[in-house]
Amino acid sequence: MAKRQFLKAQWKNLVMLNYEVDPHVLDAYLPPGTVLDLWQGKALVSMVGFVFADTKVLGIKWLGHVNFEEVNLRFYVRHFNGTEWKRGAVFISEIVPKNLIALIANKLYKEHYRALPMRSSVTLTEDNHTRFLYEWKFNNRWNKLGATASNQLLDIKAGSAEEFILEHYWGYNKLTSISTMEYQVEHVSWQTGAVKDYIFDADVAGLYGEAFEPYLKNEPVSAFFAVGSDIKVRMGNKIVIDAKAS
């Protein structure tokens, strides 16, 4: 039986830059009961920027918390529940412009949110492309994540790199050395637009830790844009790993 719906919203205009990292960099964040989900043998992290729109929490639109930006750093895992493998994402950092959002998400889902000043822009270009830019202010500096994507939208192909990055429908967070928070995210398969160019200019060490700096300062292995859709996030549940059995 599906869990009660916690959040309903639209996720719009997703920009995703994907970087290869040493798998050991992710060891401290790996939730118990999960294993890294590798793409062609590579451990990837993604810098993701997007817009929350028409947001409802427990069916209620909270004044001033309906439309806002988010930028996150995430990686990919799998969890075997005894009958099937579930593919999910683990969030290392999530930035939003609202303190209340960070407080609720951190308390209920044990996420890693922080609230910082944010802004975003959408600019049409003359060659049937659109430029999407997300910015967040940290230590008196505006950090940037953006991409210019084709307005011609395509369906995601089975087995593609886009499918690997975009089609994760579970979230996992490490609670303790033997327990994990699991929650379900529901949405249709997104359409994508080919990315022509991109920008990522940020204080990586200050925001995410020095361990990520050598990797996030490199060129990404891929860059994607997805138009997004309506989404639902279900209430989470706790997974406890039997240390003796493992």
C-alpha angles and dihedrals in degrees: 000000000000118000121247115280111257103176136017123186147123120268107206138184100004117197114193127184113186124206133187115235137180104268091228090066087069097049094097092053099043109116116229111262094030134097129200115274104221129202110218089334094310128118108224135193123193132213104211131189125182146139128258109213134180090006121188125183113200087346095306129113106219113214111254092009102080103090123029145129130258132193118187143173114218144162136202134256143166128223126196111211095188096273108039144012116250120203116217148158131244118207118221094179136001124188125196132162096237126080094203092056091052092047095051096044093047093048100043102033102022089237125161103243128156129180119234134157108276140181137175140193139197117204126184115219130205096249101064092271134115128214117220120192131183121189133183129183118233125166090353092305129110110230119202140213120171150133142197110230137185117258088220103097124208135191117250113259120229112256094016128133088246090057091051093052101037105035104072112125102180134067124210130190130182112242102170137338089283105027138068136188113230126189135170126236118197127199141130121264107280129233118234139208123212112255116233099183139348144194133213116172114161146136092258097176093047095045103035108012135267092273090071097046099086091052103039090048090060125082112277118252089227142000124208139182122201124186092217131210145213111313138192127203117201126213111273132243133207121247115201117198119217101231092194092054092051 
